[in-house]
């Protein structure tokens, strides 16, 4: 028995060293943690239970190959995790490594707990040829089968190249470490060869590029420690699986730094920061914005209000006047569908002048992409509360959680302007001749604009027809949201029940 125990300990030590001390040092010299150190940073202390520690391609191969997999806890909740080991052949994916990842993903979905992948890999193991590609295909299928069933999170702390990028892309949220994480289908050399364009790995697939331009990245942080801490923070807003909900918590009231009534400019064409409103109605310091630097004209994120977990969508008038464009449509639609899958109520704050006009938007498919947002709201069966803060014009009014898209509670501030289009634009169309024939055209136009606002562009017209459930004082906003969420707590709904065939 002593000999067998000695052999076991030797194999454990060999597995723990991965590619060896020299490669571990090289990893540290780059400012990067090892695969095991990352698991320790992520999970609760001493909670990690490793599986498949000794699997290998051959008898003399490194035990465990290029990935470490297992279970553990974060804040006491069960988690499944895999961490790619760059010290073993650059973290490249072998069939053995793929099998390990698939096994832990099966455990995650069968036990109903979140799956977290820590990515640091050069991609497919060239030496294995098609076997490595088959491994990736198996992982992708597991990702798809897990989608909407358990939360899936990818943490990019190194390269993720070629086909390897598609597994993170299928997951729900992608975290990247600045100046460390990279994602790209083809490297700069291939881009140069095919297109003649000069670029670097960082420009092509760095965290900044994916946060601001491509929208692939959801969160970016300066260090691995910050990144893992915020993965833990995100999990506080997510249920373990689609059969559970996030438990309510007791929290303190927000610190009201602004009078809500004074946040909006007197001129409705002037911008303001929607975050001032958000921070005055949600629980203090409990908003986690998603894709903060992408499609800034719309805000999405998780929050608590009265201790109740919500997903929040809001226009940002400070950026592009809060219009809906292709990027904003996709950003919000994807978020809504995630919330719907995981029983997270949706709060929408509306101040939208319309869809973005222009050839680029039309040729880029704004109709097709805008329809995704409409579909997401219509399909969602979780509690939905919409508040019109200021502008809600045309098709954009309909798309942003209107009563017609099966929203449960629709409220409006007295400042709300709900109409087919802006008052000035409408008057120029319907009263063009009157204005042209007037002796004082500006005065006539202003008078007609005021009449249009009083007759059409106000919340009371919509409220009189039941399209708005109530017009509220801004100071009542938080109270109304909390009471609505409590009333809708046991909502039971299905998409099909609302349609006749």
C-alpha positions in Angstrom: 0.0 0.0 0.0 2.8 2.4 0.8 4.2 2.1 -2.7 0.8 2.8 -4.2 0.3 5.8 -2.0 3.8 7.0 -3.0 2.9 6.6 -6.7 -0.4 8.5 -6.1 1.5 11.4 -4.5 4.0 11.5 -7.3 1.3 11.6 -10.0 -0.4 14.4 -8.0 2.8 16.4 -7.8 3.4 15.9 -11.6 -0.2 17.0 -12.4 0.2 20.1 -10.1 3.4 21.1 -11.9 1.7 21.0 -15.3 4.3 21.9 -17.9 7.0 22.3 -15.3 8.6 24.9 -13.1 10.2 26.8 -16.0 6.9 27.3 -17.8 5.2 28.2 -14.6 7.9 30.9 -14.1 7.4 32.1 -17.6 3.6 32.5 -16.9 4.4 34.5 -13.8 7.0 36.6 -15.6 4.2 37.7 -18.0 2.1 38.9 -15.0 -0.2 35.9 -15.4 -1.5 33.4 -12.8 -1.4 29.7 -13.4 -4.6 27.7 -14.1 -4.7 26.4 -10.5 -4.0 29.8 -9.0 -6.9 31.2 -11.0 -9.2 28.6 -9.6 -8.1 29.5 -6.1 -8.8 33.2 -6.8 -12.3 32.4 -8.1 -13.6 29.8 -5.7 -14.3 29.8 -1.9 -11.2 28.7 0.0 -10.6 25.0 0.0 -13.8 24.3 -1.9 -12.3 23.0 -5.2 -12.7 19.3 -5.9 -10.8 18.3 -9.0 -11.9 15.5 -11.3 -10.0 13.8 -14.2 -6.7 14.8 -12.6 -4.8 12.0 -14.2 -6.3 11.7 -17.7 -3.7 11.9 -20.4 -3.0 11.1 -24.1 -0.4 8.5 -23.3 1.3 6.8 -20.4 4.2 9.3 -20.4 2.1 12.4 -21.1 1.5 15.1 -18.4 -1.4 14.0 -16.1 -4.5 16.1 -16.7 -3.3 17.4 -20.0 -4.0 21.1 -20.8 -7.0 21.8 -18.6 -8.0 21.6 -15.0 -11.7 20.8 -14.2 -13.8 20.4 -11.1 -16.4 21.7 -8.8 -16.4 24.1 -5.9 -18.4 27.0 -4.4 -18.6 30.8 -4.8 -20.3 32.5 -1.9 -21.4 29.1 -0.8 -23.2 28.3 -4.0 -22.2 25.3 -6.2 -20.1 26.0 -9.3 -18.5 24.0 -12.0 -15.3 25.3 -13.5 -12.5 24.5 -16.0 -9.3 26.4 -16.3 -7.0 26.0 -19.3 -3.4 25.4 -18.5 -1.1 27.4 -20.7 2.0 25.8 -19.3 1.0 22.5 -21.0 1.5 23.0 -24.8 0.2 26.5 -24.7 -3.1 25.4 -23.3 -3.9 23.9 -26.7 -7.0 21.7 -26.9 -6.5 18.0 -27.3 -9.3 15.4 -27.5 -8.5 14.5 -23.9 -8.8 18.1 -22.7 -12.1 18.4 -24.7 -13.5 15.3 -23.0 -12.7 16.7 -19.6 -14.4 20.0 -20.4 -17.5 18.2 -21.7 -17.6 16.0 -18.6 -17.7 19.0 -16.2 -20.3 20.7 -18.4 -22.5 17.6 -18.1 -22.1 17.8 -14.4 -23.1 21.5 -14.4 -26.2 20.9 -16.4 -27.3 17.8 -14.5 -26.8 19.4 -11.1 -28.2 22.8 -12.2 -25.3 25.1 -11.3 -23.4 27.8 -13.2 -20.5 26.8 -15.5 -17.4 29.0 -15.6 -14.6 28.6 -18.2 -11.2 30.3 -17.7 -9.7 30.6 -21.1 -5.9 30.8 -21.8 -5.2 28.7 -24.9 -3.5 28.8 -28.3 -6.4 27.0 -29.9 -6.6 23.5 -31.4 -3.7 21.2 -30.9 -2.2 21.0 -34.4 -0.5 17.7 -33.7 -3.9 15.9 -33.2 -5.4 17.2 -36.4 -9.1 16.4 -36.8 -9.4 14.9 -33.2 -8.9 18.4 -31.7 -11.6 19.9 -34.0 -14.0 17.1 -33.0 -13.3 18.1 -29.4 -14.3 21.7 -30.1 -17.5 20.6 -31.8 -18.4 18.6 -28.7 -17.9 21.6 -26.5 -20.0 23.9 -28.7 -22.8 21.4 -28.5 -22.6 21.3 -24.7 -22.7 25.1 -24.7 -25.8 25.2 -26.8 -27.6 22.5 -24.7 -26.7 24.5 -21.6 -27.9 27.8 -23.0 -30.9 29.2 -21.1 -30.7 26.3 -18.6 -27.6 27.3 -16.5 -25.6 30.5 -16.5 -22.4 30.2 -18.5 -19.5 32.6 -18.0 -16.2 32.8 -19.9 -13.2 34.6 -18.4 -10.6 35.4 -21.1 -7.2 35.7 -19.4 -5.0 34.9 -22.4 -5.4 34.1 -26.1 -8.5 32.6 -27.5 -7.9 32.1 -31.2 -9.7 30.5 -34.2 -12.6 28.2 -33.6 -11.8 28.4 -29.8 -13.6 31.8 -29.7 -17.0 30.3 -30.5 -17.4 28.5 -27.1 -17.1 31.8 -25.2 -19.3 33.5 -27.8 -22.1 31.0 -27.0 -21.9 31.6 -23.3 -23.9 34.3 -21.6 -21.2 36.7 -20.4 -17.6 37.2 -21.4 -15.1 38.8 -19.0 -11.7 40.0 -20.3 -8.5 41.1 -18.5 -7.1 44.3 -20.1 -3.9 43.9 -22.1 -4.0 40.1 -21.4 -7.2 38.6 -22.9 -7.4 38.3 -26.7 -10.0 36.9 -29.0 -9.8 36.6 -32.8 -10.7 34.2 -35.6 -7.5 34.9 -37.6 -4.3 36.5 -36.5 -2.7 39.7 -37.9 -0.5 37.6 -40.4 -3.6 36.1 -42.1 -5.4 39.5 -42.1 -2.4 41.0 -43.8 -2.2 38.2 -46.3 -5.9 38.3 -47.3 -6.8 42.0 -47.0 -3.4 43.8 -47.0 -4.3 45.5 -43.7 -1.7 45.9 -41.0 -2.8 45.3 -37.5 -1.6 43.9 -34.2 -3.1 41.2 -32.0 -4.3 43.8 -29.5 -5.9 46.0 -32.2 -7.5 43.0 -33.8 -8.8 41.0 -30.8 -7.8 42.8 -27.6 -10.2 43.6 -24.8 -10.6 47.2 -25.7 -11.6 46.4 -29.3 -14.1 43.8 -28.1 -15.6 46.1 -25.5 -16.0 49.2 -27.6 -16.3 48.0 -31.2 -17.4 44.4 -31.7 -19.5 44.0 -28.6 -18.1 40.5 -27.9 -16.9 41.5 -24.4 -19.4 42.2 -21.6 -16.9 43.2 -18.8 -13.3 44.4 -18.8 -11.0 44.7 -15.8 -7.4 45.8 -15.3 -6.2 42.7 -13.4 -7.1 39.0 -12.9 -8.0 39.6 -9.3 -10.5 42.4 -10.2 -11.9 40.3 -12.9 -12.5 37.2 -10.7 -14.0 39.4 -8.0 -16.5 40.8 -10.4 -17.4 37.4 -11.7 -18.3 36.6 -8.1 -20.3 39.9 -8.0 -22.2 39.0 -11.2 -23.2 35.6 -9.7 -25.0 37.5 -6.9 -27.5 38.7 -9.5 -28.0 35.3 -11.2 -29.9 32.2 -10.1 -28.2 28.8 -10.1 -30.4 27.7 -13.0 -33.6 28.4 -14.9 -35.8 26.7 -12.3 -34.7 29.0 -9.5 -34.8 32.7 -8.8 -32.4 35.1 -7.0 -33.2 35.4 -3.3 -34.3 38.9 -2.2 -32.0 40.7 0.2 -32.4 43.5 2.7 -30.6 46.7 1.6 -30.5 50.4 2.5 -32.3 53.1 0.7 -30.5 54.9 -2.1 -28.8 58.2 -1.2 -30.9 60.8 -3.2 -28.3 63.2 -4.5 -30.7 64.7 -6.9 -34.3 65.6 -6.9 -35.8 63.4 -9.6 -38.0 66.2 -10.8 -35.0 68.4 -11.4 -32.9 66.0 -13.5 -34.7 66.5 -16.8 -33.8 69.7 -18.7 -36.7 72.1 -19.3 -36.0 71.8 -23.0 -36.8 68.2 -24.0 -34.3 68.3 -26.8 -31.4 68.7 -24.4 -29.5 65.6 -23.1 -29.0 64.4 -19.6 -27.4 61.4 -17.9 -29.9 58.6 -17.3 -27.6 57.2 -14.6 -28.8 60.0 -12.4 -32.3 58.6 -12.5 -31.2 55.0 -12.2 -29.0 55.7 -9.1 -31.9 57.5 -7.4 -34.4 54.6 -7.7 -32.3 51.4 -7.3 -30.7 50.2 -4.0 -27.5 52.0 -3.2 -24.4 50.8 -5.1 -26.2 47.7 -6.4 -26.2 48.3 -10.2 -23.9 46.2 -12.3 -23.9 47.6 -15.9 -23.3 45.1 -18.7 -21.4 46.2 -21.9 -20.9 49.6 -20.5 -18.7 50.9 -23.3 -20.6 49.4 -26.2 -23.7 50.9 -27.8 -23.7 53.6 -25.1 -27.1 54.9 -26.3 -28.7 52.1 -24.4 -28.0 51.0 -20.8 -28.4 47.4 -19.7 -27.5 45.8 -16.4 -28.5 44.1 -13.2 -29.8 45.9 -10.1 -31.6 45.5 -6.8 -34.6 47.6 -5.9 -36.1 47.1 -2.5 -33.9 44.0 -2.3 -35.5 42.5 -5.4 -33.3 41.4 -8.3 -34.1 43.0 -11.7 -32.7 43.4 -15.2 -32.7 47.0 -16.2 -32.9 48.5 -19.7 -32.8 52.3 -20.3 -32.0 54.8 -23.0 -29.0 57.1 -22.5 -29.9 60.6 -23.9 -26.3 61.6 -23.3 -25.2 59.4 -26.2 -26.7 59.7 -29.7 -29.8 61.2 -28.0 -30.7 57.6 -26.9 -31.8 56.5 -30.4 -32.2 52.8 -31.2 -29.6 51.6 -33.7 -28.4 48.2 -34.8 -25.9 47.8 -31.9 -28.4 48.9 -29.3 -31.1 46.6 -30.6 -28.9 43.5 -30.4 -27.4 44.5 -27.1 -30.8 45.0 -25.4 -32.5 42.0 -27.1 -29.9 39.6 -26.0 -30.1 40.9 -22.4 -33.9 40.7 -22.3 -33.8 37.1 -23.5 -31.3 36.2 -20.8 -33.4 37.7 -18.1 -36.4 35.9 -19.4 -34.6 32.6 -19.4 -33.5 33.0 -15.8 -36.6 34.4 -14.1 -35.3 38.0 -13.7 -37.9 40.7 -13.8 -37.4 43.5 -16.4 -37.5 47.2 -15.7 -37.4 49.5 -18.7 -36.9 53.3 -18.5 -37.8 54.9 -21.8 -36.6 58.2 -23.4 -36.3 57.4 -27.1 -36.7 59.8 -30.0 -36.8 57.0 -32.5 -34.7 54.6 -34.6 -31.4 55.8 -36.0 -31.9 57.0 -39.6 -29.3 56.7 -42.4 -28.1 54.5 -45.2 -25.6 52.6 -43.0 -28.4 51.6 -40.7 -30.8 50.7 -43.4 -28.3 48.7 -45.4 -26.9 47.1 -42.2 -30.4 45.7 -41.4 -31.9 48.0 -38.8 -35.3 46.6 -39.6 -34.1 43.0 -39.0 -32.1 43.9 -35.9 -34.8 46.2 -34.5 -37.2 43.3 -34.8 -35.1 41.3 -32.5 -35.8 43.8 -29.7 -39.5 43.7 -30.4 -39.4 39.9 -30.4 -37.5 39.7 -27.1 -40.0 42.0 -25.3 -43.0 40.2 -26.8 -41.7 36.7 -25.9 -40.6 37.5 -22.4 -42.9 36.0 -19.7 -41.2 37.4 -16.6 -42.6 40.5 -14.9 -42.1 43.5 -17.1 -42.5 47.1 -15.9 -42.0 50.1 -18.2 -41.7 53.7 -17.3 -41.8 56.5 -19.9 -39.5 59.2 -18.6 -39.6 61.6 -21.5 -39.7 60.9 -25.3 -41.4 57.8 -26.7 -41.9 58.4 -30.4 -43.1 56.2 -33.2 -42.0 52.6 -33.6 -39.5 53.1 -30.9 -42.3 53.6 -28.4 -43.8 50.3 -29.3 -40.5 48.4 -29.2 -39.5 49.6 -25.8 -41.7 47.5 -23.6 -45.0 49.0 -24.5 -48.3 47.6 -23.3 -48.9 46.1 -26.7 -45.8 43.9 -26.3 -47.4 42.4 -23.2 -45.7 44.6 -20.6 -47.5 44.1 -17.2 -47.3 47.6 -15.7 -46.7 50.7 -17.8 -46.2 54.0 -16.1 -45.2 57.5 -17.2 -43.9 60.7 -15.7 -45.8 63.9 -16.5 -42.9 64.8 -18.7 -43.6 61.9 -21.1 -44.1 62.7 -24.8 -45.9 59.7 -26.4 -46.6 60.3 -30.1 -46.0 59.1 -33.6 -43.1 61.6 -33.9 -41.7 64.7 -32.2 -44.1 67.7 -32.0 -42.0 70.0 -34.1 -41.5 67.5 -36.9 -45.2 66.5 -36.8 -46.3 70.2 -37.0 -44.0 70.8 -40.0 -45.8 68.0 -41.8 -49.4 68.4 -40.9 -49.5 72.2 -40.7 -46.9 73.0 -43.4 -49.3 75.2 -45.5 -50.6 77.1 -42.4 -47.1 77.9 -41.3 -46.0 79.0 -44.8 -49.0 81.3 -45.2 -48.5 82.9 -41.8 -47.1 86.4 -41.4 -45.0 85.3 -38.5 -44.0 81.7 -39.3 -41.9 81.0 -36.2 -44.6 82.3 -33.8 -47.3 80.2 -35.7 -45.1 77.1 -35.6 -44.5 77.4 -31.8 -48.2 77.9 -31.2 -49.0 74.8 -33.2 -46.3 72.8 -31.5 -47.8 73.7 -28.1 -51.2 72.7 -29.3 -49.9 69.4 -30.6 -48.2 68.7 -27.3 -51.4 69.4 -25.4 -53.5 67.3 -27.7 -51.2 64.4 -28.5 -47.7 64.4 -27.1 -48.4 63.9 -23.4 -49.0 60.8 -21.2 -52.6 61.6 -20.4 -53.9 60.7 -23.9 -52.3 57.3 -23.6 -53.5 56.9 -20.0 -57.1 57.7 -21.1 -57.0 54.8 -23.4 -55.4 52.4 -21.0 -52.1 52.2 -22.8 -50.4 53.7 -19.7 -51.6 52.3 -16.4 -50.8 55.4 -14.4 -49.1 58.8 -14.6 -46.9 59.2 -11.5 -44.8 61.9 -9.9 -41.1 61.3 -10.3 -40.7 61.0 -6.5 -43.1 58.0 -6.5 -41.0 56.0 -9.0 -39.1 53.8 -6.6 -42.2 53.1 -4.5 -44.3 52.2 -7.6 -41.6 49.9 -9.0 -41.3 48.0 -5.7 -45.1 47.6 -5.2 -45.4 46.4 -8.8 -42.6 43.9 -8.4 -44.2 42.5 -5.2 -47.6 42.3 -7.0 -46.1 40.4 -9.9 -44.0 38.1 -7.8 -46.1 35.0 -8.6 -46.9 35.9 -12.2 -47.6 32.9 -14.4 -47.4 33.4 -18.1 -46.7 31.8 -21.4 -46.3 33.2 -24.8 -48.9 31.0 -26.5 -51.6 31.8 -24.1 -51.9 35.3 -25.5 -52.5 34.3 -29.1 -55.4 32.8 -30.8 -54.8 30.4 -33.7 
